[in-house]
């Protein structure tokens, strides 16, 4: 498929970035400037526009931040579910990081499900299972739009239990780039020079590797459902993230330090066998996640009003010079 080598997240924070992925607007225009989705207006989004042109839509997994600090009210989630035929969202518990992977509620249109601490309750596993079920049950005469929104990559980096100590990750080296925990920061801005050195020698990547084996398993499950229903070849896959993450670069610890340039780059891969084939191609033209909803809408035959993003279809198809 196509790798966009220089993709960035327009705002490197979960809430604003996820609102951007649904609106094609920068955070100062869609109004979500922090991790609080109460500020988000879901009445006119990529999902509602796709529904208008006949798509069967679904979001499974993490919706955003900022409403999980209280018991879920059906009215709260029903408001956010506008535009989605299926809206199965993970409702974390109020203890920080608890409920990312185990011990969480999942709100669905059919009711609230409680997921505990068994291996099959891992949120990444559940997202793949439910999304695959929705794909199999979807109307055969409608095209599909689906978001698999995973917590993988987020603290506390918890892999499937059957992927713990996986041999595939045994040789993954810890992260210690030249910028990691710099000793001499005299050439850096004052806010960096004032930071103390970190009390660690590196960042462990092995647990993250084990965690992403679960992402691959989820993808296989979804691809299997698409293959069974005859949709696989003409499905456009997009793999990206809401923001990057600092791992001790320039002494910055990571958690709470997303608002700096090192947190802006995100992975961005596109696979569309029917239109693009399978040959690997790298695009070096800079793009942003703000462009993604505009592009999807253009391909599907709809338009996002007041969007800030650009249609990158010419880059995707190799029809524009970089």
C-alpha positions in Angstrom: 0.0 0.0 0.0 0.9 3.7 0.4 3.0 5.1 3.2 2.7 8.8 3.9 6.1 9.3 5.4 5.6 12.8 6.7 2.1 12.7 8.2 1.3 14.8 11.3 -1.6 15.0 13.7 -3.0 18.5 13.6 -3.3 18.6 17.5 -1.2 16.1 19.4 -3.9 15.3 22.1 -6.6 12.6 22.1 -9.8 14.7 22.2 -9.0 17.5 19.7 -7.3 15.0 17.3 -10.3 12.6 17.3 -12.7 15.5 16.7 -10.5 16.5 13.8 -10.7 13.0 12.3 -14.5 13.3 12.3 -14.8 16.9 11.0 -11.8 17.8 8.9 -11.4 20.9 11.0 -8.6 22.2 13.1 -9.3 22.3 16.9 -9.8 26.1 17.0 -12.7 25.6 14.5 -14.4 22.5 15.9 -14.1 23.8 19.4 -12.5 20.8 21.1 -9.2 22.2 22.5 -8.8 19.8 25.4 -9.8 16.3 26.4 -13.5 17.1 26.9 -15.9 15.8 24.3 -18.8 17.8 25.9 -17.5 20.6 23.7 -17.9 18.5 20.5 -20.9 19.0 18.1 -21.5 15.6 16.4 -24.5 16.8 14.3 -22.4 17.4 11.2 -19.4 15.1 10.8 -17.9 12.6 8.3 -20.2 10.0 9.8 -23.4 11.9 9.3 -22.4 12.9 5.7 -21.6 9.3 4.8 -25.0 8.2 6.2 -26.6 10.8 4.0 -25.1 9.2 0.9 -26.1 5.7 1.9 -23.3 4.3 4.1 -23.8 1.9 7.0 -21.6 3.4 9.7 -19.9 2.0 12.9 -17.4 3.1 15.5 -16.1 0.5 18.0 -13.7 1.3 20.8 -12.5 4.6 22.2 -14.6 7.6 21.4 -12.5 10.2 23.1 -11.6 11.6 26.6 -13.4 13.9 29.0 -16.7 12.2 29.6 -15.5 9.0 31.3 -15.2 10.7 34.8 -18.8 10.0 35.6 -21.4 7.2 35.2 -22.5 7.0 31.5 -25.8 8.7 30.8 -27.6 7.3 27.7 -28.4 10.9 26.6 -24.6 11.8 26.7 -23.6 8.9 24.5 -26.6 9.0 22.3 -25.7 12.6 21.4 -22.2 11.6 20.4 -23.5 8.6 18.5 -25.1 10.8 15.8 -24.2 9.5 12.4 -23.3 6.0 13.6 -25.5 2.9 13.1 -23.3 1.1 15.6 -21.6 3.0 18.4 -19.9 0.7 20.8 -17.7 2.9 23.0 -15.4 2.0 25.9 -16.3 3.9 29.0 -13.3 4.0 31.2 -13.5 4.0 35.0 -12.4 7.2 36.8 -9.1 5.8 38.1 -6.3 7.0 35.8 -5.4 4.4 33.2 -7.7 1.8 34.7 -10.2 0.6 32.2 -8.0 1.1 29.1 -7.8 -2.7 28.5 -9.6 -4.5 31.4 -12.3 -3.6 33.8 -14.4 -1.2 31.7 -18.0 -0.6 30.5 -18.9 -0.6 26.8 -21.9 1.4 25.9 -23.8 0.1 22.9 -27.2 0.9 21.3 -28.4 -2.3 22.8 -27.3 -1.6 26.3 -24.2 -1.3 28.5 -21.8 -4.3 28.7 -19.4 -4.8 31.5 -16.0 -6.3 30.7 -13.9 -7.7 33.5 -10.4 -9.2 33.7 -10.5 -12.4 31.7 -8.1 -12.6 28.7 -11.0 -12.3 26.2 -12.1 -9.0 27.9 -9.0 -7.1 26.6 -10.4 -4.1 24.9 -8.4 -4.6 21.6 -9.8 -8.1 21.4 -13.3 -7.0 22.1 -13.1 -4.2 19.5 -12.1 -6.7 16.8 -14.7 -9.2 17.8 -17.6 -6.7 17.8 -16.5 -4.9 14.6 -16.3 -8.2 12.8 -19.7 -9.1 14.0 -21.2 -5.8 12.8 -19.5 -6.3 9.4 -21.1 -9.7 9.0 -24.5 -8.4 10.0 -24.4 -5.2 7.9 -26.9 -4.8 5.0 -25.4 -6.3 1.9 -26.7 -3.5 -0.3 -24.9 -0.6 1.6 -21.3 0.4 1.6 -19.6 0.4 5.0 -17.6 3.0 7.0 -16.0 1.7 10.2 -13.7 3.1 12.8 -11.7 0.6 14.9 -10.6 2.9 17.7 -8.0 1.1 19.8 -6.3 2.0 23.1 -3.2 0.1 22.0 -0.1 2.2 22.3 -1.5 4.0 25.3 -0.3 3.6 28.9 -0.2 1.2 30.6 0.8 -0.8 27.5 -1.0 -4.0 28.3 -0.7 -6.8 25.7 -3.0 -9.8 25.3 -2.0 -12.2 27.9 -1.2 -14.8 25.3 1.2 -12.3 23.7 3.2 -11.6 26.9 6.9 -12.6 26.5 6.3 -13.3 22.8 9.4 -14.5 21.1 8.6 -12.1 18.2 9.4 -9.2 20.5 12.3 -10.7 22.4 15.0 -8.8 20.4 13.2 -5.4 20.3 15.7 -2.9 21.6 14.8 -0.2 24.1 14.3 3.4 22.9 17.4 5.5 23.4 17.7 8.0 20.6 20.5 10.7 20.6 17.8 13.1 21.8 17.0 10.9 24.8 17.6 12.4 28.2 20.2 14.8 26.8 23.1 15.7 29.1 23.9 19.0 27.4 20.8 21.1 26.6 22.5 24.5 26.5 21.4 24.9 22.9 17.7 24.3 23.8 15.0 26.7 24.8 14.6 27.8 28.4 11.7 25.4 29.1 14.0 22.5 28.2 17.1 23.8 30.1 15.0 24.0 33.2 14.0 20.3 33.1 15.9 17.9 35.3 17.4 14.8 33.7 15.2 11.7 33.8 15.9 8.9 36.3 15.9 6.2 33.7 18.3 5.0 31.0 15.9 4.1 28.2 12.2 3.5 27.3 11.1 -0.1 27.1 9.6 -1.0 23.7 9.1 -4.7 24.2 5.7 -4.4 25.9 4.6 -2.1 23.1 5.7 -4.7 20.6 3.7 -7.4 22.4 0.7 -5.0 22.6 0.7 -4.4 18.8 0.7 -8.2 18.2 -2.9 -7.8 19.4 -3.5 -5.0 16.9 -2.4 -7.4 14.1 -4.8 -10.1 15.5 -7.6 -7.6 15.5 -6.9 -6.7 11.9 -6.9 -10.3 10.9 -10.3 -10.7 12.5 -11.7 -7.7 10.7 -10.2 -8.7 7.3 -11.7 -12.2 7.8 -15.2 -10.7 8.2 -14.7 -8.5 5.1 -13.4 -11.5 3.1 -16.4 -13.6 4.2 -18.8 -10.9 3.1 -17.1 -10.3 -0.3 -16.0 -6.7 0.7 -12.3 -7.2 1.3 -10.8 -6.3 -2.1 -12.7 -3.0 -2.5 -12.1 -1.8 1.1 -10.0 1.2 1.7 -7.9 0.7 4.9 -6.3 3.7 6.7 -4.0 3.1 9.6 -3.1 6.2 11.7 -3.0 7.6 15.2 -4.4 10.6 17.0 -1.0 11.8 18.2 2.6 10.8 18.6 4.4 10.4 21.9 7.6 11.6 23.6 9.9 9.0 25.1 12.3 11.0 27.1 13.4 13.2 24.1 15.1 16.3 25.3 14.4 15.2 28.9 10.6 15.3 28.4 9.1 12.2 30.1 6.2 11.6 27.7 3.0 11.6 29.8 1.6 15.1 29.8 4.1 16.3 27.3 2.4 15.8 24.0 2.2 19.4 23.0 5.7 19.6 21.5 6.9 19.0 17.9 8.1 15.4 18.6 4.5 14.4 19.4 3.1 15.6 16.1 4.3 12.9 13.6 1.9 10.0 13.3 2.0 6.8 11.2 -0.2 7.0 8.1 -0.7 4.0 5.8 -3.3 3.3 3.2 -4.2 0.0 1.6 -6.8 -0.2 -1.1 -6.2 -3.4 -3.3 -9.0 -2.7 -5.8 -7.8 0.8 -6.7 -4.1 0.9 -5.7 -3.0 -2.7 -5.9 -0.5 -4.1 -3.4 2.8 -2.5 -4.6 4.5 -0.4 -1.8 4.8 3.3 -2.5 6.1 6.1 -0.3 4.7 9.6 -0.5 6.9 12.3 1.0 4.5 15.2 0.6 3.6 16.4 4.1 -0.1 15.7 5.0 -2.1 16.1 8.2 -4.9 14.0 9.8 -7.1 17.0 9.1 -7.0 15.9 5.4 -8.3 12.4 6.0 -12.1 13.0 6.5 -12.1 15.4 3.5 -10.5 12.7 1.4 -12.8 9.9 2.5 -15.9 12.1 1.9 -14.7 13.0 -1.6 -14.1 9.4 -2.5 -17.6 8.4 -1.1 -19.4 11.2 -2.9 -20.1 13.7 -0.1 -18.8 17.0 1.0 -17.7 18.3 4.4 -18.8 21.9 4.9 -16.3 24.3 6.5 -13.5 21.7 6.5 -9.9 22.9 6.7 -8.4 19.8 5.3 -7.5 19.0 1.6 -8.5 16.2 -0.6 -5.3 14.1 -0.9 -6.7 11.7 -3.5 -4.3 12.8 -6.2 -1.4 12.0 -3.9 -3.0 8.7 -3.0 -3.4 7.7 -6.6 0.0 8.9 -7.6 -1.5 11.5 -9.9 0.1 14.6 -8.4 3.8 15.4 -8.2 5.2 15.6 -4.7 
